[in-house]
Amino acid sequence: MTSDLPSIAERVSAIEARNRRVELEKAWEVSALRRYSILLLTYFLTLLVFYLIGVERFWLSAIIPTLGYLLSTLSISLLKNWWLTKREF
């Protein structure tokens, strides 16, 4: 029985380490830094594509898909929270 204790302690330690990694990943997924980084990347990539294909006022036109991304992140969070409350036991 005592030989099982180190094995159990190692398994618990591994689970706790995994939980810390998962918590950090989740924190990154919902962070403002991630959201605004994607927002800026979306704007500049759209800006470049619109410039290359000759869209007039490409700097202004690139705002629309960028705002679409921003709205999707906001509305999806609200929808997710609603969905989770309906699924609670």
DSSP file (Angstrom, degrees, kcal/mol; ACC not computed):
  #  RESIDUE AA STRUCTURE BP1 BP2  ACC     N-H-->O    O-->H-N    N-H-->O    O-->H-N    TCO  KAPPA ALPHA  PHI   PSI    X-CA   Y-CA   Z-CA
    1    1 A M    >>        0   0    0      0, 0.0     3,-1.1     0, 0.0     4,-0.7   0.000 360.0 360.0 360.0 -42.3    0.0    0.0    0.0
    2    2 A T  T 34  +     0   0    0      1,-0.3     3,-0.4     2,-0.2     0, 0.0   0.765 360.0  62.7 -68.0 -22.9    2.8    2.4    0.9
    3    3 A S  T 3> S+     0   0    0      1,-0.2     4,-0.7     2,-0.2    -1,-0.3   0.750  98.3  57.2 -72.0 -21.2    4.4    1.8   -2.5
    4    4 A D  H <> S+     0   0    0     -3,-1.1     4,-2.7     1,-0.2    -1,-0.2   0.740  89.8  75.2 -77.4 -23.5    1.3    3.2   -4.2
    5    5 A L  H  X S+     0   0    0     -4,-0.7     4,-2.9    -3,-0.4     5,-0.2   0.911  94.2  47.1 -61.0 -46.6    1.6    6.5   -2.3
    6    6 A P  H  > S+     0   0    0      0, 0.0     4,-2.5     0, 0.0    -1,-0.2   0.912 113.7  50.0 -61.4 -37.9    4.5    7.9   -4.4
    7    7 A S  H  X S+     0   0    0     -4,-0.7     4,-2.2     2,-0.2    -2,-0.2   0.920 112.8  45.8 -64.5 -43.2    2.6    6.9   -7.6
    8    8 A I  H  X S+     0   0    0     -4,-2.7     4,-2.7     2,-0.2     5,-0.2   0.914 112.5  50.9 -65.6 -42.6   -0.6    8.6   -6.4
    9    9 A A  H  X S+     0   0    0     -4,-2.9     4,-2.4    -5,-0.2    -2,-0.2   0.894 110.7  49.3 -62.2 -40.1    1.3   11.7   -5.3
   10   10 A E  H  X S+     0   0    0     -4,-2.5     4,-2.4    -5,-0.2    -1,-0.2   0.905 111.6  48.9 -65.3 -41.1    3.0   11.9   -8.8
   11   11 A R  H  X S+     0   0    0     -4,-2.2     4,-2.4     2,-0.2    -2,-0.2   0.911 112.0  48.0 -65.6 -42.2   -0.3   11.5  -10.5
   12   12 A V  H  X S+     0   0    0     -4,-2.7     4,-2.5     2,-0.2    -2,-0.2   0.913 112.0  50.2 -63.8 -41.9   -1.9   14.2   -8.4
   13   13 A S  H  X S+     0   0    0     -4,-2.4     4,-2.2     2,-0.2    -2,-0.2   0.902 110.7  49.3 -62.5 -41.6    1.1   16.5   -9.1
   14   14 A A  H  X S+     0   0    0     -4,-2.4     4,-2.3     2,-0.2    -2,-0.2   0.897 111.2  49.7 -65.0 -40.3    0.8   15.8  -12.8
   15   15 A I  H  X S+     0   0    0     -4,-2.4     4,-2.6     2,-0.2    -2,-0.2   0.910 110.7  49.5 -65.3 -42.1   -3.0   16.6  -12.7
   16   16 A E  H  X S+     0   0    0     -4,-2.5     4,-2.0     2,-0.2    -2,-0.2   0.896 110.9  49.8 -64.0 -39.9   -2.3   19.8  -10.8
   17   17 A A  H  X S+     0   0    0     -4,-2.2     4,-2.1     2,-0.2    -2,-0.2   0.912 111.4  49.1 -64.3 -41.9    0.3   20.9  -13.3
   18   18 A R  H  X S+     0   0    0     -4,-2.3     4,-2.7     1,-0.2    -2,-0.2   0.913 109.1  52.7 -62.8 -42.9   -2.1   20.1  -16.2
   19   19 A N  H  X S+     0   0    0     -4,-2.6     4,-2.4     1,-0.2    -1,-0.2   0.885 107.8  51.3 -61.5 -38.9   -4.8   22.1  -14.5
   20   20 A R  H  X S+     0   0    0     -4,-2.0     4,-2.2     2,-0.2    -1,-0.2   0.917 110.9  48.4 -63.5 -42.7   -2.5   25.1  -14.2
   21   21 A R  H  X S+     0   0    0     -4,-2.1     4,-2.6     2,-0.2    -2,-0.2   0.921 111.8  49.3 -62.9 -43.3   -1.6   24.9  -17.9
   22   22 A V  H  X S+     0   0    0     -4,-2.7     4,-2.5     1,-0.2    -2,-0.2   0.902 110.2  50.9 -63.4 -41.0   -5.3   24.7  -18.8
   23   23 A E  H  X S+     0   0    0     -4,-2.4     4,-2.3     2,-0.2    -1,-0.2   0.894 111.1  48.4 -63.6 -40.0   -6.1   27.7  -16.6
   24   24 A L  H  X S+     0   0    0     -4,-2.2     4,-2.2     2,-0.2    -2,-0.2   0.910 111.2  50.1 -66.3 -41.6   -3.3   29.7  -18.3
   25   25 A E  H  X S+     0   0    0     -4,-2.6     4,-2.4     2,-0.2    -2,-0.2   0.917 112.1  47.8 -61.8 -43.1   -4.6   28.7  -21.8
   26   26 A K  H  X S+     0   0    0     -4,-2.5     4,-1.6     2,-0.2    -2,-0.2   0.903 109.1  53.6 -64.9 -41.0   -8.1   29.7  -20.8
   27   27 A A  H  < S+     0   0    0     -4,-2.3     4,-0.4     1,-0.2    -1,-0.2   0.900 110.5  47.6 -60.5 -40.3   -6.9   33.0  -19.5
   28   28 A W  H >< S+     0   0    0     -4,-2.2     3,-1.2     1,-0.2     6,-0.3   0.919 107.3  56.5 -65.5 -43.5   -5.1   33.7  -22.8
   29   29 A E  H 3< S+     0   0    0     -4,-2.4    -1,-0.2     1,-0.3    -2,-0.2   0.823 116.4  35.0 -59.4 -32.9   -8.2   32.7  -24.8
   30   30 A V  T 3< S+     0   0    0     -4,-1.6    -1,-0.3    -5,-0.1    -2,-0.2   0.345  92.6 121.9-103.8   6.3  -10.3   35.3  -23.0
   31   31 A S    <>  -     0   0    0     -3,-1.2     4,-1.9    -4,-0.4     5,-0.1  -0.356  64.4-134.4 -74.7 149.7   -7.7   38.0  -22.6
   32   32 A A  H  > S+     0   0    0      2,-0.2     4,-2.9     1,-0.2     5,-0.3   0.847 105.9  60.8 -67.0 -35.2   -8.0   41.5  -23.9
   33   33 A L  H  > S+     0   0    0      1,-0.2     4,-2.1     2,-0.2    -1,-0.2   0.926 106.9  45.0 -59.2 -45.2   -4.5   41.3  -25.3
   34   34 A R  H  > S+     0   0    0     -6,-0.3     4,-2.4     2,-0.2     5,-0.2   0.938 114.1  49.3 -63.3 -47.0   -5.4   38.4  -27.5
   35   35 A R  H  X S+     0   0    0     -4,-1.9     4,-2.0     1,-0.2    -2,-0.2   0.925 115.2  42.4 -60.6 -46.6   -8.6   40.0  -28.7
   36   36 A Y  H  X S+     0   0    0     -4,-2.9     4,-2.5     2,-0.2    -1,-0.2   0.810 111.1  56.0 -74.7 -28.5   -7.0   43.3  -29.6
   37   37 A S  H  X S+     0   0    0     -4,-2.1     4,-2.6    -5,-0.3    -1,-0.2   0.938 111.1  44.0 -64.1 -46.3   -4.0   41.6  -31.2
   38   38 A I  H  X S+     0   0    0     -4,-2.4     4,-2.8     2,-0.2    -2,-0.2   0.885 111.5  55.5 -64.9 -37.6   -6.3   39.7  -33.5
   39   39 A L  H  X S+     0   0    0     -4,-2.0     4,-2.3    -5,-0.2    -2,-0.2   0.941 111.2  42.9 -58.9 -49.1   -8.3   42.9  -34.1
   40   40 A L  H  X S+     0   0    0     -4,-2.5     4,-2.7     2,-0.2     5,-0.2   0.909 114.4  50.2 -65.8 -42.6   -5.2   44.7  -35.2
   41   41 A L  H  X S+     0   0    0     -4,-2.6     4,-2.4     1,-0.2     5,-0.3   0.908 110.7  50.5 -62.0 -41.1   -3.9   41.8  -37.3
   42   42 A T  H  X S+     0   0    0     -4,-2.8     4,-2.4    -5,-0.2     5,-0.2   0.929 111.7  47.8 -61.7 -45.3   -7.3   41.6  -38.9
   43   43 A Y  H  X S+     0   0    0     -4,-2.3     4,-2.9    -5,-0.2    -2,-0.2   0.948 114.9  43.7 -62.1 -49.1   -7.4   45.3  -39.7
   44   44 A F  H  X S+     0   0    0     -4,-2.7     4,-2.2     2,-0.2    -1,-0.2   0.857 114.6  48.9 -70.5 -33.6   -3.9   45.4  -41.2
   45   45 A L  H  X S+     0   0    0     -4,-2.4     4,-2.5    -5,-0.2    -1,-0.2   0.926 114.8  45.2 -68.4 -43.3   -4.3   42.2  -43.2
   46   46 A T  H  X S+     0   0    0     -4,-2.4     4,-3.0    -5,-0.3     5,-0.3   0.903 111.3  54.2 -64.2 -41.0   -7.6   43.4  -44.6
   47   47 A L  H  X S+     0   0    0     -4,-2.9     4,-2.3    -5,-0.2    -2,-0.2   0.927 110.2  46.7 -56.6 -47.4   -6.0   46.8  -45.3
   48   48 A L  H  X S+     0   0    0     -4,-2.2     4,-2.7     2,-0.2    -2,-0.2   0.932 113.8  46.8 -62.6 -47.8   -3.2   45.1  -47.3
   49   49 A V  H  X S+     0   0    0     -4,-2.5     4,-2.0     1,-0.2    -2,-0.2   0.933 113.4  48.4 -62.6 -45.9   -5.6   42.9  -49.3
   50   50 A F  H  <>S+     0   0    0     -4,-3.0     5,-2.8     1,-0.2     4,-0.4   0.879 112.3  49.8 -63.2 -37.3   -7.9   45.8  -50.0
   51   51 A Y  H ><5S+     0   0    0     -4,-2.3     3,-1.0    -5,-0.3    -1,-0.2   0.935 110.6  49.8 -63.5 -46.4   -5.0   48.0  -51.1
   52   52 A L  H 3<5S+     0   0    0     -4,-2.7    -2,-0.2     1,-0.3    -1,-0.2   0.817 112.0  46.8 -65.8 -31.4   -3.6   45.3  -53.4
   53   53 A I  T 3<5S-     0   0    0     -4,-2.0    -1,-0.3    -5,-0.2    -2,-0.2   0.449 117.9-111.1 -92.7   1.7   -7.0   44.7  -55.1
   54   54 A G  T < 5 +     0   0    0     -3,-1.0     2,-0.3    -4,-0.4    -3,-0.2   0.783  50.0 171.9  83.2  28.9   -7.5   48.5  -55.6
   55   55 A V    > < -     0   0    0     -5,-2.8     3,-0.8    -6,-0.2    -1,-0.2  -0.542  36.0-118.5 -71.0 132.3  -10.4   49.2  -53.2
   56   56 A E  T 3  S+     0   0    0     -2,-0.3     5,-0.2     1,-0.3    -1,-0.1  -0.459  96.5   8.7 -68.9 144.7  -11.0   52.9  -52.9
   57   57 A R  T >> S+     0   0    0     -2,-0.1     4,-2.5     1,-0.1     3,-1.0   0.918  79.3 173.0  48.5  50.5  -10.6   54.2  -49.4
   58   58 A F  H <> S+     0   0    0     -3,-0.8     4,-1.9     1,-0.3    -8,-0.1   0.803  70.7  61.0 -59.2 -32.0   -9.1   50.9  -48.4
   59   59 A W  H 34 S+     0   0    0      1,-0.2    -1,-0.3     2,-0.2     4,-0.2   0.839 111.5  39.4 -65.7 -32.3   -8.2   52.2  -44.9
   60   60 A L  H X4 S+     0   0    0     -3,-1.0     3,-1.4     2,-0.1     4,-0.5   0.873 113.3  53.7 -82.2 -40.7  -11.8   52.9  -44.2
   61   61 A S  H >< S+     0   0    0     -4,-2.5     3,-0.9     1,-0.3    -2,-0.2   0.801  98.7  64.7 -64.4 -28.9  -13.2   49.8  -45.9
   62   62 A A  T 3X S+     0   0    0     -4,-1.9     4,-1.1     1,-0.2    -1,-0.3   0.654  88.4  70.7 -70.2 -14.2  -10.9   47.6  -43.7
   63   63 A I  H <> S+     0   0    0     -3,-1.4     4,-2.9     1,-0.2     5,-0.3   0.857  87.0  65.0 -69.6 -34.0  -12.8   48.7  -40.6
   64   64 A I  H <> S+     0   0    0     -3,-0.9     4,-2.1    -4,-0.5    -1,-0.2   0.943 105.3  39.3 -60.8 -54.1  -15.9   46.7  -41.5
   65   65 A P  H  > S+     0   0    0      0, 0.0     4,-2.1     0, 0.0    -1,-0.2   0.855 115.5  55.2 -64.9 -30.2  -14.5   43.2  -41.3
   66   66 A T  H  X S+     0   0    0     -4,-1.1     4,-2.2     2,-0.2    -2,-0.2   0.927 109.0  45.7 -66.4 -44.5  -12.5   44.2  -38.3
   67   67 A L  H  X S+     0   0    0     -4,-2.9     4,-3.0     1,-0.2     5,-0.2   0.853 108.6  58.2 -65.5 -33.7  -15.7   45.4  -36.5
   68   68 A G  H  X S+     0   0    0     -4,-2.1     4,-2.1    -5,-0.3    -2,-0.2   0.916 107.0  47.2 -60.4 -42.9  -17.4   42.2  -37.6
   69   69 A Y  H  X S+     0   0    0     -4,-2.1     4,-2.0     2,-0.2    -2,-0.2   0.947 112.4  49.5 -62.4 -47.7  -14.7   40.2  -35.8
   70   70 A L  H  X S+     0   0    0     -4,-2.2     4,-1.8     1,-0.2    -2,-0.2   0.922 111.6  48.3 -59.3 -45.7  -15.0   42.4  -32.7
   71   71 A L  H  X S+     0   0    0     -4,-3.0     4,-3.0     1,-0.2     5,-0.3   0.878 108.5  55.0 -63.0 -37.0  -18.8   42.0  -32.6
   72   72 A S  H  X S+     0   0    0     -4,-2.1     4,-2.0    -5,-0.2    -1,-0.2   0.875 107.3  49.6 -65.9 -35.3  -18.5   38.3  -33.0
   73   73 A T  H  X S+     0   0    0     -4,-2.0     4,-1.2     2,-0.2    -1,-0.2   0.869 115.1  44.2 -71.1 -34.0  -16.2   38.0  -30.0
   74   74 A L  H  X S+     0   0    0     -4,-1.8     4,-1.7    -5,-0.2    -2,-0.2   0.938 117.2  42.7 -74.1 -47.1  -18.6   40.1  -27.9
   75   75 A S  H  X S+     0   0    0     -4,-3.0     4,-2.7     1,-0.2     5,-0.2   0.852 111.0  55.5 -71.2 -33.0  -21.8   38.4  -29.0
   76   76 A I  H  X S+     0   0    0     -4,-2.0     4,-3.0    -5,-0.3    -1,-0.2   0.893 105.9  52.5 -66.2 -37.8  -20.4   34.9  -28.8
   77   77 A S  H  X S+     0   0    0     -4,-1.2     4,-2.5     2,-0.2    -1,-0.2   0.923 111.5  46.1 -62.2 -43.7  -19.4   35.5  -25.2
   78   78 A L  H  X S+     0   0    0     -4,-1.7     4,-2.1     2,-0.2    -2,-0.2   0.924 114.7  47.1 -64.3 -44.0  -22.9   36.5  -24.4
   79   79 A L  H  X S+     0   0    0     -4,-2.7     4,-2.6     2,-0.2    -2,-0.2   0.898 111.4  51.6 -64.1 -41.0  -24.4   33.6  -26.3
   80   80 A K  H  X S+     0   0    0     -4,-3.0     4,-2.8     2,-0.2    -2,-0.2   0.930 109.4  49.4 -61.7 -46.6  -21.9   31.2  -24.6
   81   81 A N  H  X S+     0   0    0     -4,-2.5     4,-2.0     1,-0.2    -1,-0.2   0.903 112.5  47.9 -61.1 -41.6  -22.8   32.5  -21.1
   82   82 A W  H  X S+     0   0    0     -4,-2.1     4,-1.5     2,-0.2    -1,-0.2   0.933 112.6  48.9 -62.5 -46.1  -26.5   32.1  -21.9
   83   83 A W  H  X S+     0   0    0     -4,-2.6     4,-0.9     1,-0.2    -2,-0.2   0.899 110.2  51.3 -61.7 -42.5  -25.9   28.6  -23.2
   84   84 A L  H >X S+     0   0    0     -4,-2.8     4,-0.7     1,-0.2     3,-0.6   0.884 106.6  53.4 -64.8 -38.5  -23.9   27.6  -20.2
   85   85 A T  H 3< S+     0   0    0     -4,-2.0     3,-0.5     1,-0.2    -1,-0.2   0.843 107.6  51.8 -66.3 -30.6  -26.6   28.7  -17.8
   86   86 A K  H 3< S+     0   0    0     -4,-1.5    -1,-0.2     1,-0.2    -2,-0.2   0.719 111.0  49.1 -74.4 -20.5  -29.1   26.6  -19.6
   87   87 A R  H << S+     0   0    0     -4,-0.9    -1,-0.2    -3,-0.6    -2,-0.2   0.456  81.2 118.5 -99.4  -2.9  -26.8   23.5  -19.3
   88   88 A E     <        0   0    0     -4,-0.7    -3,-0.0    -3,-0.5    -4,-0.0  -0.356 360.0 360.0 -67.8 144.9  -26.1   23.8  -15.6
   89   89 A F              0   0    0     -2,-0.0    -1,-0.1     0, 0.0    -3,-0.0   0.417 360.0 360.0 -97.0 360.0  -27.1   20.8  -13.5
